[in-house]
């Protein structure tokens, strides 16, 4: 569970500046969501740390549930996949600035058309 929460924290830290600072990592360590060894490994990882931590959560859950884990791991995977889909959706919406401008251009065009018709 701590990895799921750490993944969400790391995602929002990542979205606020693309680089996770030492203070942000220290905050996660102080809250008990990451260990110092995990922080050192994540700092050297070239990808997105929030995705890696989410994968850690799935691996830990798989190992912890033991041999009769199929039903429970599916439920846990659904939660992790929901978190991942939400992170991707937020990332896509923030990095795609076009709809905001298109909305205002269309609004302006409608206003001009209605003004000319009136």
C-alpha positions as CSV (number, residue, x, y, z in Angstrom):
1,X,0.0,0.0,0.0
2,X,2.9,2.4,0.7
3,X,4.1,2.0,-2.8
4,X,0.7,3.0,-4.2
5,X,0.7,6.1,-2.1
6,X,4.4,6.8,-3.0
7,X,3.6,6.5,-6.7
8,X,0.8,9.1,-6.4
9,X,3.1,11.5,-4.5
10,X,6.0,11.0,-7.0
11,X,3.6,11.5,-9.9
12,X,2.4,14.9,-8.6
13,X,6.0,15.9,-7.7
14,X,7.0,14.9,-11.3
15,X,4.1,16.9,-12.8
16,X,5.1,20.0,-10.8
17,X,8.5,20.2,-12.3
18,X,9.6,17.0,-14.2
19,X,12.5,16.5,-11.7
20,X,11.9,15.3,-8.2
21,X,14.0,17.3,-5.8
22,X,16.0,16.1,-2.8
23,X,13.4,17.7,-0.5
24,X,10.6,15.8,-2.1
25,X,12.4,12.5,-1.8
26,X,13.2,13.4,1.8
27,X,9.5,14.1,2.5
28,X,8.6,10.6,1.2
29,X,11.3,9.0,3.4
30,X,10.2,10.9,6.5
31,X,6.6,9.7,5.9
32,X,7.8,6.1,5.6
33,X,6.7,5.7,2.0
34,X,10.2,5.1,0.6
35,X,13.5,3.8,2.1
36,X,16.9,5.5,1.5
37,X,18.0,2.5,-0.7
38,X,14.9,2.8,-2.9
39,X,15.4,6.6,-3.2
40,X,19.0,6.0,-4.4
41,X,17.8,3.4,-6.9
42,X,15.0,5.7,-8.2
43,X,17.3,8.6,-8.7
44,X,19.5,6.6,-11.0
45,X,16.6,5.1,-12.9
46,X,16.2,6.8,-16.4
47,X,12.4,6.5,-16.6
48,X,9.4,7.9,-14.7
49,X,9.9,7.0,-11.0
50,X,6.1,6.9,-10.3
51,X,5.6,4.1,-12.9
52,X,8.5,2.1,-11.3
53,X,7.1,2.4,-7.8
54,X,3.6,1.3,-9.1
55,X,5.3,-1.7,-10.6
56,X,7.0,-2.3,-7.2
57,X,3.5,-2.3,-5.6
58,X,2.3,-5.0,-8.0
59,X,5.4,-7.2,-7.5
60,X,5.2,-6.9,-3.7
61,X,1.5,-7.7,-3.7
62,X,2.1,-10.7,-5.9
63,X,4.8,-12.0,-3.5
64,X,2.9,-11.3,-0.4
65,X,-0.3,-13.0,-1.4
66,X,1.3,-16.4,-1.9
67,X,0.2,-19.3,-4.0
68,X,-3.6,-18.7,-3.8
69,X,-3.3,-15.1,-5.1
70,X,-5.2,-15.1,-8.4
71,X,-8.4,-13.6,-7.2
72,X,-6.7,-11.1,-4.9
73,X,-4.0,-10.1,-7.3
74,X,-6.7,-9.3,-10.0
75,X,-8.4,-6.9,-7.5
76,X,-5.1,-5.3,-6.6
77,X,-4.1,-5.0,-10.3
78,X,-7.4,-3.3,-11.1
79,X,-6.6,-0.6,-8.5
80,X,-3.0,-0.2,-9.7
81,X,-4.3,0.0,-13.4
82,X,-6.9,2.6,-12.4
83,X,-4.1,4.7,-10.7
84,X,-1.9,4.4,-13.8
85,X,-4.7,5.3,-16.2
86,X,-5.5,8.3,-14.1
87,X,-1.9,9.4,-14.1
88,X,-1.6,9.0,-17.9
89,X,-4.9,10.9,-18.4
90,X,-3.8,13.8,-16.2
91,X,-0.4,13.9,-17.9
92,X,-2.0,13.9,-21.4
93,X,-4.4,16.7,-20.5
94,X,-1.8,18.9,-19.0
95,X,0.7,18.4,-21.8
96,X,-1.9,19.1,-24.6
97,X,-2.5,22.9,-24.7
98,X,-4.5,22.9,-27.9
99,X,-8.1,22.4,-26.6
100,X,-8.0,25.6,-24.5
101,X,-7.0,27.7,-27.5
102,X,-9.4,26.0,-29.8
103,X,-12.2,26.7,-27.4
104,X,-11.5,30.4,-27.3
105,X,-11.1,30.6,-31.1
106,X,-14.4,28.9,-31.7
107,X,-16.1,31.1,-29.0
108,X,-14.7,34.2,-30.8
109,X,-15.9,32.9,-34.2
110,X,-19.4,32.3,-32.9
111,X,-19.5,35.7,-31.2
112,X,-18.5,37.4,-34.5
113,X,-21.0,35.4,-36.5
114,X,-23.9,36.1,-34.2
115,X,-22.9,39.8,-34.1
116,X,-22.9,40.0,-37.9
117,X,-26.2,38.2,-38.1
118,X,-27.9,40.4,-35.6
